[in-house]
């Protein structure tokens, strides 16, 4: 593994370690590194290198890789072993197809069931998204947007829906060239999140559902446009 990536992993581990118990450090660091493409698709994952970078023993690294394998973020490719799973354009379209069924329902339920605490958290995250967008900090924006959607999904009071929706969202936005890293798309997505939160806070399930569906349509259109202009 390149020394630059090892250094970035160590820095990311340090920032996460201050916030979570030690047992979660390896898993959260590697997952975040995949989301941010510090570990890009196809990158080999060697326990010894990762343990050194994360300053932990190989056991928590092994456990973290097992969890990432179960989540589909890591794949086994003999004889290379474990690698960061690459995402294909067809998989992106498949995921969006499922999200069109789940996310509008999540928005509807959140408008009906979100607690005041969850609404406060969503407003706070929206402010952070606006700040990250203004600063052009796209990595931070992707992370905050993931948390925004996690809170929204949790507000449905449907644990199965929240679990599946979060995984699908994370899968799309850890893919190469996430649309939230495009300045124009990021600005439009920010406005869409504002509209969505307004509908949820107003307890308007029909509007929340419609805004979420439009948000997905715009995101998918932006994704497909980027695939069309991507170099072969």
Beta strands, then each sheet from edge to edge (+ up, - down):
strand 1: 74-77
strand 2: 81-84
sheet 1: 1+ 2-
end
